[in-house]
Amino acid sequence: MCQPFIGRLRMSGCAVLLFVAPIAGCAEAPQRPPLAAVGHDPDESQQPAEITIVMEGCKASRPAHISSDTSLVGLLFSAAAGEQLVKRGMFEFDGESHAVYLPKPPYSVTNSAESDGGLTNKSTLISIDQNGDAELAEDEGWFASLPVRVGDRMFDVIEIAADGSQVVFKPATAPMQGVVIGRKSPPFSFQTTDGEVVTLEQFKGKTVIFDIWSVT
């Protein structure tokens, strides 16, 4: 059975997620190899291997990250210039290769704030070029204190070298989560205002558009 995947449209400042469920007659998607294919023991009782990404200097940028500490002046300047990225390395597994980027130091894999929300999280925001277009979007940023999705796998960030020379990942036990355009949709469920529970399973064989709004 084909897996549902995600696309995205942007309309009038809101993000629209497009979930496409399997349809009759679609080709069978190739199965990804187990974790052992990337040097990990499939026995969950054993500690899986760490994956070290060697980082080198680069000149790249991404949309500026807005946090609760961003001043009005900083907001104006960062929106125009974006945020500079200074380190780049390649995350290779399952026959895929994804570029990983770091901003300027200092780096941290822990969040000292009370909330993990995007406005308050104090850990390093790592960018991963999931679709290989060399253009980093906001939704390709992942906080190092939280599980990171690379392709269709979840990883924990164990360490970022103080000089940014390497990033160490480890396969995570967290279920698949996070939106990656063009990849499988993670399982989801929510309750409507009418009390109805909606899940991904209900939309198999259908194309569904979710219009996600944020009111602040």
Secondary structure, DSSP 4 states (H G I P E B T S, - for coil): -PPPEEEEEEETTEEEEEEE---TTPPPPPPPPPGGGGT--S-TTSPPPPEEEE-EEEEEEEPPPP-TT--HHHHHHHHHH-EEEEEEEEEEETTEEEEEEEESSP--SS--SS--STTT--S-EEEEESSSSS---GGGEEETTS-EEETTEEEEEEEE-TTSSEEEEEE--SPP-S--TTSBPPP-EEE-TTS-EEEGGGGTTSEEEEEE----
